[in-house]
Amino acid sequence: MSKRREIIIVSNRGPVTFQRGPEQAREAKRGGGGLVTALGSLALHHDVTWIASAMSDVDREIAEESGGRAVEDRLENGADYRLRLLAHERSAYDKYYNVVANPTLWFAQHSLWDLIREPDYERSKLLEAWRDGYAPINAAFAEAAIEELSRRPEAIVFFNDYHLYLAPRMVRAQAPEAALLHFVHIPWPPLSCWHVLPGEISAAIHDGLLANDVIGFHTTRWRGNFIHSAESIANAERVPGKIALSYAGATTCLSARAISIDPRELEKLAEDPRVQEHERHIVETRPEFLVVRVDRTDPSKNIVRGFRAYELFLERHHDFHKRVSMLSCLDPSRLDIPEYEDYLEAIQLEALRINERFQQPGWIPIDLQIEDDVYQSIAAYKQYDALFVNAVSDGLNLVAKEAPLANERDGVLILSENTGAHEELGTFSLTIDPFDIGSQADAIYEALTLPAGVRQHWIEGIRAWVREHDLPWWIDGLLHDLGGCLASRARLGDTATKPEDGV
């Protein structure tokens, strides 16, 4: 475990969102997503100040009452930390989040556009949203980070994800000696994807990121793509013999460490009575075989194509009719963005069509559950025979790590080659091309018919890997990478190099 440090986490979403409960009392609801889980564990071992956007009206009230300063809070895991909420101007935040971050950057980095028709920058007014939304919101985050650094100059500033590509350069301009770390939680696509964006935006993204001491990615694949695009777009140069780039008189080290989970937290959650209640229902109603997918209703998750692969599997294997069902636990996502609303409708229509085609008395082929229910998802983890992950592109995919640890049936992981998790877990899974429906259908059949010994060997291999490469491993590794780079910077001025392990 790394020595205790002061860390300023900067992310769009915070660990909690405050709402009104009974009698109008303020209640904290845990923030969604794996990022919150991962970063929340930092507060167990380090002194954390967390800067995030005020999401709810109650969040905004707290931000106003605190006068923009951080307030003391406690996470579900019992860790104390300081929370600073930023109440952004609403129209600027809408442009920042609903025009630039999602869907533009998200779609670009997940290679989701139909380039014959999209993107349409005139219709979306992207450059206006970039200048009047994304840039000022990043500036607000940077200003807050600089203020916190003025109180804690030795702190590490830990930026997270695609919402904050400009903030590191803004902080570096005001605090040139600050220790800056940025982890990109989504894929870093090939250079061609960056050329789809306006040059002003692509250049600013690379310039902003290269202000960090360390940039972290889940995989060597995403890291390699960044090196290529930074060389081409920003004219960055490789540091000989190191995995680092020289740019604007400074050196940025590049880390490849996949984020992970806390196995103990998952095991505790699996014993929750609410999980057990869902599991009882699944056990009572399930057929012989259960294919499970747990996803957000995001186009990148490839749910519609996955349903069609399952349909083709049913076409080819009539002997599995009434013996198998696909339990799809889907969390509705970003429904205020038209592309996401349309995709949710497409998911529902596809499931309805397939069920109407194949269902028989007592058997519904696709059990579609659209709700934000982590307890149902964990129960599904415990009962799957095949876990279906066919994302078009995914920075990592934590489901692929979580589910095998909870599973009680030696279930088989079917894993898209375009997920970050595939670099770690591909040896112990059935690899699929996310665009090939036929191979996905074949993989479902193979998963359900694999010999018991192979199934057991594979799931034990995943469990051993995840337990060894857990959240503390990820966090300690990033801090180790940063420490090595800072030590090199101190020795060599602006020619910092990487440590031997991790970057």
Secondary structure, 3 states (H helix, E strand, C coil): CCCCCEEEEECCCCCEEEEECHHHCEEEEECCCHHHHHHHCHHHHCEEEEEEECCCHHHHHHHHHCCCCCEEEECCCCCEEEEEEECCCHHHHHHHHHHHHHHHHHHHHCCCCCCCCCCCHHHHCHHHHHHHHHHHHHHHHHHHHHHHHHHCCCCEEEEECHHHCCHHHHHHHHCCCCEEEEECCCCCCCHHHHCCCCHHHHHHHHHHHCCCCEEEECCHHHHHHHHHHHHHHHCCEECCCCCEEEECCEEEEEEECCCCCCHHHHHHHHCCHHHHHHHHHHHHHCCCEEEEEEEECCHHHCHHHHHHHHHHHHHHCHHHCCCEEEEEEEECCCCCCHHHHHHHHHHHHHHHHHHHHHCECCECCEEEEECCCHHHHHHHHHHCCEEEECCCCECCCCHHHHHHHHCCCCCEEEEECCECCHHHHHHHCEEECCCCHHHHHHHHHHHHHCCHHHHHHHHHHHHHHHHHCCHHHHHHHHHHHHHHHHHHHHHHCCCCCCCCCCC
